[in-house]
Amino acid sequence: MSPSTVALPVPTWRHPEFRRGAREMTAIALGIAAWGMVTGVAMVKSGLGVPLSVLMSLVVYAGSAQLASLPLIASGAPIWVVWTTALCVNLRFVIFSAQWRPYFAHLPLSMRLRVGYFTADLNYVLFMRRFPEPKPAPEQLPYFWGGVATNWTSWQSASLAGIFLADRVPTHWGLGFAGVIALLGVSYSLLHDRASWVAAGVASCAAVAAYALPLRLNIVVAIAAAVAIALLIDHAPGRRGVRR
């Protein structure tokens, strides 16, 4: 084969699966942007200030953990409580990582770290819908990067807009409620079987029952209750060996 006929590798951003991933994520980008703007406004109005809010948006990049930790930061809660709450809220990414292992475990550590930073809930949902068979394939990374490119851009642009425009947004607009609605939408997309619905119901009841606890510790109680009931269901007779 002559050098002129050697096929050059296609850049990731020009791969058809990159465009597909970006296109499928575009369908839900508006909701992601709304959630990002709510989080940006909430960070500034909680007293973080613009520089720290920008840093938190770019470095943490985890809307639910940010919204959960903001009241604790504003109230002067101990740092271990803030970190524990954020960790508990983001425990679902441990499950995502375990599910993604068959697809990405062969990649270099530096690439896996980049994938870990850009991973988000809806990227996981769309990826698993596109590639239900747990084995690596060349088109998976382009699809992943296409989806996260749209997701990250939608989130960060809206979050930064909310940060810089927070002082012009009246408090009576009720953006906190909008954030709750956005989180409910994401949660609903992850409830795909009876076990997840039961775990979500138990978590909701536990959060309400423990609402009087200080420092938003009812969130930790709710997560612990959901994990416990999920483990009981998963190890119940007839559930072992069933692939969900």
C-alpha positions in Angstrom: 0.0 0.0 0.0 1.4 3.4 -1.0 1.7 6.2 1.6 -0.9 8.2 -0.3 -3.5 5.5 0.3 -2.9 5.1 4.0 -6.1 6.1 5.9 -5.4 8.7 8.5 -7.3 8.5 11.9 -10.4 10.6 12.0 -10.3 13.3 14.8 -12.8 12.6 17.6 -14.8 15.7 16.9 -15.3 14.7 13.2 -16.4 11.1 14.1 -20.1 10.4 13.2 -20.7 9.2 16.7 -19.4 12.5 18.2 -22.1 14.3 16.2 -24.7 11.7 17.3 -23.8 12.1 21.0 -23.9 15.9 20.7 -27.2 15.8 18.9 -28.9 13.5 21.3 -27.7 15.5 24.3 -29.0 18.7 22.6 -32.5 17.5 23.1 -32.2 17.9 26.8 -29.6 20.8 26.9 -32.3 23.4 27.7 -33.2 21.7 31.0 -29.5 21.3 31.8 -28.9 25.0 31.2 -31.9 25.9 33.4 -30.5 23.8 36.2 -27.0 25.4 35.7 -28.4 28.9 35.9 -30.3 28.1 39.1 -27.1 26.8 40.6 -25.1 29.8 39.5 -27.5 32.2 41.0 -27.8 30.1 44.2 -24.0 30.1 44.7 -23.8 33.9 44.6 -26.9 34.5 46.7 -25.6 32.1 49.4 -22.7 34.5 50.0 -19.9 32.7 48.1 -19.1 35.7 45.9 -18.3 35.7 42.2 -14.7 34.4 42.2 -15.4 31.5 44.5 -18.6 30.7 42.6 -16.8 30.6 39.3 -14.1 28.3 40.8 -16.8 26.0 42.3 -18.7 25.8 39.0 -15.6 24.9 37.0 -13.9 22.6 39.5 -16.7 20.8 41.3 -19.1 20.6 38.3 -21.7 18.7 40.2 -25.0 20.5 40.5 -26.7 18.4 43.1 -23.6 18.4 45.4 -23.2 22.1 44.9 -26.9 22.9 45.8 -26.7 20.5 48.8 -23.6 22.0 50.2 -24.5 25.7 49.7 -26.8 26.0 52.7 -24.2 24.3 54.9 -21.5 26.7 53.7 -23.8 29.7 54.3 -24.6 28.5 57.8 -21.0 27.9 58.8 -21.2 24.2 59.1 -18.0 22.2 59.8 -16.1 21.4 56.7 -16.4 17.7 57.3 -20.2 18.0 57.2 -20.0 19.8 53.9 -17.6 17.2 52.4 -19.6 14.3 53.8 -22.9 15.7 52.4 -21.3 16.3 48.9 -19.8 12.8 49.0 -23.1 11.2 49.9 -25.0 13.1 47.2 -22.5 12.0 44.6 -22.3 8.3 45.6 -24.4 7.5 42.5 -21.2 8.1 40.5 -19.6 5.1 42.1 -22.4 3.1 40.5 -21.9 4.9 37.2 -18.2 4.1 37.3 -18.8 0.4 38.0 -21.2 0.3 35.0 -18.8 2.1 32.8 -15.8 -0.1 33.7 -16.3 -2.7 31.0 -16.3 0.1 28.4 -13.4 2.3 29.6 -11.2 0.2 31.9 -8.7 -0.3 29.1 -8.0 3.4 28.7 -4.9 5.1 30.2 -5.3 6.6 33.6 -5.1 10.2 32.3 -8.0 9.5 29.9 -10.0 7.9 32.6 -9.5 10.9 34.9 -10.8 13.2 32.1 -13.8 10.9 31.5 -14.5 11.0 35.3 -14.5 14.8 35.4 -16.9 15.2 32.5 -19.2 12.3 33.5 -22.8 13.4 34.3 -26.1 11.7 35.0 -27.7 12.2 31.6 -24.6 11.3 29.8 -24.7 8.0 31.6 -28.3 7.4 30.7 -27.9 8.2 27.0 -24.6 6.2 26.8 -26.1 3.1 28.3 -29.1 3.4 25.9 -26.8 3.7 22.9 -24.4 0.9 24.0 -26.3 -1.7 26.1 -23.7 -4.4 25.5 -20.9 -4.0 28.1 -17.8 -4.3 25.9 -15.5 -1.7 24.5 -15.9 -0.5 20.9 -14.1 2.3 18.9 -17.2 4.4 18.5 -17.9 4.7 22.3 -15.4 7.4 23.2 -16.5 9.7 20.3 -20.1 9.3 21.3 -19.2 10.0 25.0 -17.2 13.2 24.1 -20.0 14.5 21.8 -22.5 14.1 24.6 -20.3 15.7 27.3 -19.3 18.5 25.0 -22.9 19.6 24.7 -23.7 18.9 28.4 -20.6 20.7 29.8 -21.0 23.7 27.5 -24.8 24.0 28.3 -24.1 23.7 32.1 -21.1 26.0 32.4 -22.4 28.8 30.1 -25.7 28.9 32.0 -24.0 28.6 35.4 -21.6 31.4 34.7 -24.4 33.5 33.4 -26.3 32.9 36.6 -23.2 33.8 38.6 -22.6 37.2 36.9 -26.3 38.1 36.7 -27.2 36.9 40.2 -27.5 40.4 41.6 -30.1 41.3 38.9 -32.3 38.3 39.7 -35.0 39.0 42.2 -35.2 36.5 45.1 -39.0 36.3 44.8 -38.6 34.6 41.4 -38.4 31.4 43.3 -35.3 29.9 41.6 -34.8 27.5 44.4 -38.0 25.8 43.5 -36.9 25.6 39.8 -33.7 23.9 41.0 -35.8 21.3 42.8 -37.9 20.7 39.7 -34.7 20.2 37.6 -33.4 17.7 40.1 -36.6 15.8 40.1 -36.4 15.6 36.3 -32.9 14.1 36.5 -34.0 11.7 39.2 -37.0 10.5 37.2 -34.7 9.7 34.3 -32.7 7.3 36.5 -35.7 5.4 37.9 -35.8 2.5 35.4 -37.2 -0.4 37.5 -39.2 -1.3 40.6 -36.1 -1.5 42.8 -35.0 2.0 42.0 -38.6 3.3 42.5 -38.7 1.7 45.9 -35.3 3.1 46.9 -36.4 6.5 45.8 -39.6 6.3 47.8 -37.8 5.1 51.0 -35.3 8.0 50.6 -38.1 10.5 50.2 -39.8 9.3 53.4 -36.6 9.2 55.3 -35.7 12.7 54.3 -39.0 14.0 55.5 -38.9 12.0 58.7 -35.4 13.3 59.5 -36.1 16.9 58.4 -35.6 18.2 61.9 -32.0 17.1 62.1 -29.5 20.0 62.0 -27.0 20.8 59.1 -29.2 19.1 56.5 -28.2 15.7 57.9 -31.6 14.4 56.7 -30.0 14.1 53.3 -27.4 11.7 54.7 -30.1 9.7 56.4 -32.1 9.5 53.2 -29.1 8.3 51.2 -28.3 5.7 53.8 -31.9 4.4 53.9 -32.0 4.2 50.1 -28.7 2.3 49.9 -29.8 -0.1 52.6 -33.2 -0.9 51.0 -31.5 -1.2 47.6 -29.0 -3.8 49.0 -31.8 -5.7 50.6 -33.7 -5.8 47.3 -30.6 -6.7 45.3 -29.8 -9.7 47.6 -33.4 -10.9 47.9 -34.2 -14.4 46.6 -34.8 -14.4 42.9 -32.8 -11.2 42.3 -29.3 -12.6 42.2 -27.8 -13.0 38.8 -30.5 -10.8 37.2 -28.8 -8.2 35.1 -30.5 -4.8 35.4 
